[in-house]
Amino acid sequence: MTPPVLPAIEVHDLTVAYREKPALWDIDLVVPPGVLVGVVGPNGAGKTTLLKAMLGLVRPVSGEVLIHGQPYAANKQAVAYVPQRGSVDWDFPTTVFDVVLMGTYGQLGWFRRPGQPQHEATTEALKKVGMLDFADRQIRQLSGGQQQRVFLARALVQQAPVYFMDEPFQGVDAVTERAVVDLLRELRSQGRTVLVVHHDLNTVPEYFDDVVLLNVRKVASGPMATTFTQENLKATYGDRVRSLG
């Protein structure tokens, strides 16, 4: 008898509060493996907080997060994280190549130095995002779109089964946005699961398989066809949302 396929991500009863004001309230979420999932909601809905709480970067009041059936704390290497570009200190004196190479450290552990396989993987990742020609450039010298591509390359070398990305399309040009979309689809074709905080409702149906509609509470989640509906959008955004027409 074939064993059941475990969800890639499970969130149970997750609540986060800042100074006693709920940022997330009693979130339950199940994400199957091998799908692209968009997380959408109005400003202040808790989208970034959801990712950070799942990663243990903010302390929840309650809740449990499982990655492939194991607590996240015991399975951290299964997740690669691309934070918002604005949350990073881009003045740190390091090169594009070294930023991406750092993505291999988790697999190596603290006491092993990156060798030829890690350097080759870094080169390949930079090539894939169109940034190999910038490998020796200081990261502070890059444009916003270029910085985003470097972060994606660093996530790629981690070879994780699950990816969390916080607004990877924010502030990038159309060429970079298309490159990011192609990259997400490639990860999906490899059976990886990608959870993406996103803000442009117009592109949600085109970019993602599933969607999570969030406004402090989870309004709805699931496949695009049954979840991304006018009724659910109105419950998430109120009367501000336009007709899907």
C-alpha positions as a printed NumPy array, in Angstrom:
array([[  0.   ,   0.   ,   0.   ],
       [  1.415,   3.394,  -1.037],
       [  1.953,   5.693,   1.961],
       [  0.064,   9.004,   1.839],
       [  1.94 ,  12.   ,   0.466],
       [  2.771,  14.423,   3.255],
       [  1.927,  18.097,   2.771],
       [  4.961,  20.246,   2.058],
       [  3.816,  22.848,   4.613],
       [  1.378,  22.581,   7.522],
       [  0.478,  25.451,   9.833],
       [ -1.758,  24.81 ,  12.83 ],
       [ -3.339,  27.439,  15.104],
       [ -0.658,  30.06 ,  14.414],
       [ -1.196,  33.343,  16.274],
       [  1.224,  36.276,  16.417],
       [  0.695,  39.475,  18.4  ],
       [  2.682,  42.709,  18.631],
       [  2.089,  44.538,  21.922],
       [ -1.058,  42.471,  22.448],
       [ -2.484,  43.455,  19.044],
       [ -2.963,  40.371,  16.819],
       [ -0.9  ,  40.424,  13.608],
       [ -2.046,  36.901,  12.731],
       [ -4.944,  35.092,  14.324],
       [ -5.403,  31.321,  14.489],
       [ -3.985,  30.489,  11.041],
       [ -4.414,  26.971,   9.69 ],
       [ -2.817,  26.182,   6.358],
       [ -1.968,  23.058,   4.364],
       [  0.139,  23.316,   1.196],
       [  0.665,  20.241,  -1.001],
       [  4.095,  19.562,  -2.517],
       [  5.064,  20.849,  -5.938],
       [  2.843,  23.936,  -6.211],
       [  3.346,  27.684,  -6.568],
       [  1.325,  29.492,  -3.903],
       [  0.642,  33.218,  -3.773],
       [ -0.058,  34.863,  -0.407],
       [ -2.116,  38.019,  -0.909],
       [ -3.961,  40.515,   1.239],
       [ -4.127,  44.244,   2.028],
       [ -1.33 ,  46.201,   3.707],
       [ -1.061,  45.176,   7.347],
       [ -2.696,  41.807,   6.691],
       [  0.252,  39.885,   8.174],
       [  1.736,  38.42 ,   4.983],
       [  5.388,  39.026,   5.862],
       [  4.666,  38.153,   9.496],
       [  3.288,  34.791,   8.337],
       [  6.542,  33.909,   6.597],
       [  8.677,  35.147,   9.489],
       [  6.6  ,  33.264,  12.065],
       [  6.852,  30.057,  10.04 ],
       [ 10.64 ,  30.543,   9.897],
       [ 10.938,  31.276,  13.612],
       [ 12.087,  34.859,  12.959],
       [  9.23 ,  36.195,  15.069],
       [  7.898,  34.378,  18.104],
       [  4.273,  33.266,  17.825],
       [  1.894,  33.308,  20.754],
       [  0.798,  29.825,  19.748],
       [  0.92 ,  27.432,  16.846],
       [  2.902,  24.741,  15.087],
       [  4.666,  24.672,  11.696],
       [  5.564,  21.402,   9.97 ],
       [  7.72 ,  21.01 ,   6.867],
       [  7.184,  17.617,   5.237],
       [  5.706,  16.35 ,   8.49 ],
       [  8.554,  17.509,  10.746],
       [  8.687,  20.574,  12.995],
       [ 10.423,  23.418,  11.178],
       [ 13.048,  23.712,  13.941],
       [ 14.177,  20.164,  13.152],
       [ 14.016,  20.6  ,   9.371],
       [ 15.38 ,  24.091,   8.678],
       [ 17.559,  22.981,   5.774],
       [ 14.417,  22.03 ,   3.853],
       [ 13.474,  25.712,   3.462],
       [ 15.185,  28.49 ,   1.474],
       [ 14.118,  32.068,   2.226],
       [ 14.218,  35.155,   0.003],
       [ 13.426,  38.167,   2.243],
       [ 12.173,  41.546,   1.089],
       [ 14.97 ,  43.428,  -0.61 ],
       [ 14.346,  46.473,   1.599],
       [ 15.118,  44.477,   4.754],
       [ 18.736,  43.774,   3.726],
       [ 21.846,  45.848,   4.506],
       [ 23.163,  46.344,   0.979],
       [ 26.153,  48.375,   2.242],
       [ 27.775,  45.229,   3.614],
       [ 31.153,  44.987,   1.826],
       [ 30.905,  41.739,  -0.132],
       [ 30.705,  40.619,  -3.746],
       [ 27.806,  39.163,  -5.682],
       [ 29.582,  35.805,  -5.905],
       [ 30.154,  35.618,  -2.145],
       [ 26.526,  36.485,  -1.359],
       [ 25.353,  33.568,  -3.477],
       [ 28.065,  31.237,  -2.174],
       [ 26.743,  31.865,   1.353],
       [ 23.65 ,  29.935,   0.326],
       [ 25.707,  26.728,   0.353],
       [ 26.826,  27.124,   3.977],
       [ 23.733,  25.478,   5.461],
       [ 24.463,  22.202,   3.701],
       [ 28.161,  22.325,   4.553],
       [ 27.896,  23.202,   8.233],
       [ 30.029,  25.784,   9.982],
       [ 33.373,  23.945,   9.896],
       [ 33.625,  22.992,   6.227],
       [ 34.735,  25.487,   3.613],
       [ 32.999,  25.664,   0.23 ],
       [ 34.875,  23.664,  -2.392],
       [ 34.692,  23.241,  -6.138],
       [ 31.119,  21.809,  -6.173],
       [ 29.824,  24.82 ,  -4.233],
       [ 31.714,  27.276,  -6.467],
       [ 30.345,  25.556,  -9.575],
       [ 26.798,  25.645,  -8.175],
       [ 27.208,  29.365,  -7.434],
       [ 28.422,  30.053, -10.962],
       [ 25.516,  28.084, -12.436],
       [ 22.953,  29.905, -10.271],
       [ 24.333,  33.311, -11.262],
       [ 24.216,  32.261, -14.907],
       [ 20.599,  31.161, -14.501],
       [ 19.507,  34.568, -13.192],
       [ 21.616,  36.51 , -15.694],
       [ 24.08 ,  37.868, -13.136],
       [ 27.303,  35.975, -13.885],
       [ 28.89 ,  39.059, -15.487],
       [ 28.404,  40.861, -12.144],
       [ 30.008,  38.152,  -9.982],
       [ 32.889,  40.375,  -8.795],
       [ 30.743,  43.469,  -8.307],
       [ 30.047,  44.813,  -4.818],
       [ 26.382,  44.229,  -3.985],
       [ 25.85 ,  47.907,  -3.085],
       [ 26.638,  48.818,  -6.703],
       [ 23.664,  46.877,  -8.083],
       [ 20.244,  48.13 ,  -9.11 ],
       [ 17.153,  46.912,  -7.26 ],
       [ 16.33 ,  44.332,  -9.915],
       [ 19.902,  43.043,  -9.924],
       [ 19.913,  42.72 ,  -6.141],
       [ 16.713,  40.681,  -6.321],
       [ 18.284,  38.353,  -8.891],
       [ 21.274,  37.803,  -6.59 ],
       [ 18.962,  36.817,  -3.74 ],
       [ 17.171,  34.365,  -6.013],
       [ 20.502,  32.842,  -7.032],
       [ 21.44 ,  32.427,  -3.37 ],
       [ 18.155,  30.594,  -2.783],
       [ 18.761,  28.374,  -5.809],
       [ 22.107,  27.059,  -4.537],
       [ 20.425,  25.929,  -1.333],
       [ 18.645,  23.201,  -3.327],
       [ 15.767,  23.247,  -0.854],
       [ 12.482,  21.389,  -1.391],
       [ 10.52 ,  24.402,  -0.044],
       [ 11.007,  28.099,  -0.858],
       [  9.586,  31.126,   0.96 ],
       [  9.809,  34.384,  -1.016],
       [  8.695,  37.762,   0.338],
       [  7.679,  40.16 ,  -2.463],
       [ 10.259,  38.967,  -5.037],
       [  8.636,  41.16 ,  -7.719],
       [  8.681,  44.371,  -5.703],
       [ 10.539,  47.225,  -7.397],
       [ 11.923,  45.169, -10.285],
       [ 11.673,  45.852, -14.015],
       [  9.548,  43.807, -16.415],
       [ 12.519,  41.749, -17.632],
       [ 13.461,  40.74 , -14.078],
       [  9.829,  39.978, -13.232],
       [  9.603,  37.594, -16.192],
       [ 12.903,  35.993, -15.159],
       [ 11.553,  35.451, -11.638],
       [  8.348,  33.874, -12.986],
       [ 10.356,  31.516, -15.202],
       [ 12.491,  30.58 , -12.212],
       [  9.437,  29.837, -10.059],
       [  8.033,  27.582, -12.756],
       [ 11.337,  25.769, -13.079],
       [ 11.369,  25.103,  -9.334],
       [  7.821,  23.742,  -9.569],
       [  8.799,  21.476, -12.475],
       [ 11.464,  20.007, -10.173],
       [  8.767,  19.161,  -7.61 ],
       [  9.62 ,  22.001,  -5.235],
       [  7.041,  24.002,  -3.294],
       [  7.162,  27.804,  -3.449],
       [  5.237,  30.169,  -1.149],
       [  5.32 ,  33.769,  -2.403],
       [  4.044,  36.957,  -0.757],
       [  2.602,  38.978,  -3.629],
       [  0.654,  42.227,  -3.982],
       [ -0.479,  42.513,  -7.618],
       [ -3.911,  40.904,  -7.87 ],
       [ -3.85 ,  41.206, -11.665],
       [ -1.048,  38.648, -12.033],
       [ -2.076,  36.191,  -9.292],
       [ -4.039,  33.816, -11.596],
       [ -1.221,  33.83 , -14.164],
       [  1.676,  33.259, -11.772],
       [  0.326,  30.804,  -9.177],
       [ -1.446,  27.457,  -8.854],
       [ -2.899,  28.089,  -5.373],
       [ -3.616,  31.223,  -3.384],
       [ -3.859,  32.169,   0.295],
       [ -6.111,  35.15 ,   1.018],
       [ -5.055,  36.741,   4.293],
       [ -6.233,  39.626,   6.438],
       [ -4.923,  38.862,   9.945],
       [ -7.114,  35.751,   9.723],
       [ -7.017,  33.358,   6.816],
       [-10.014,  34.157,   4.635],
       [ -9.506,  31.267,   2.208],
       [ -6.809,  29.079,   0.672],
       [ -6.663,  26.497,  -2.069],
       [ -6.583,  26.091,  -5.857],
       [ -6.929,  29.266,  -7.897],
       [-10.158,  28.288,  -9.667],
       [-12.152,  27.761,  -6.475],
       [-10.411,  30.229,  -4.129],
       [ -9.599,  33.385,  -6.104],
       [-13.231,  34.463,  -6.328],
       [-14.961,  37.814,  -6.12 ],
       [-16.627,  36.776,  -2.879],
       [-13.348,  35.79 ,  -1.211],
       [-11.553,  38.888,  -2.487],
       [-14.279,  41.119,  -1.066],
       [-14.034,  39.299,   2.268],
       [-10.274,  39.941,   2.213],
       [-10.102,  43.519,   0.896],
       [-13.577,  44.868,   1.56 ],
       [-15.203,  47.101,  -1.018],
       [-11.817,  48.35 ,  -2.24 ],
       [-11.345,  45.361,  -4.542],
       [-12.368,  45.835,  -8.135],
       [-14.522,  43.354, -10.03 ],
       [-12.633,  40.441, -11.522],
       [-14.93 ,  40.714, -14.553]])
